[in-house]
């Protein structure tokens, strides 16, 4: 399972990097989203995948017996998802405002707007 996820993570990073290098600012936002999802999957995979084994101590036991799921990567990913949602919402509003001001989503045209005014 980890091998499949490694290829998925690599594909997401490659697609995100490709989208970040495009000239359109909308594709830049999509690339940012792909990169954040790849980072979340990477953290989840590094936390080791254990299926059906929660990280709970049974009532009759004094300690947790392995194998068990590590709750720390799951909590980190949940936090990262919430933060990335806020960043993406801000970025989308910023792109909308930049498009309304400049009239284009091409990054090269946005860079040259100082010369036009």
Buried (B, 14 or more C-beta within 10 A) or exposed (E): EEEEBEEBBEEBBEBBEEBBEBEBBEBBBBBBBBBBBBBBBBBBBEBEEEEEEEEEEEEEEEEEEEEBBBEEBBEBBEEBEEEBEEBBEEBEEEBEEBBEEBEBBEBEEBEEEEEEE
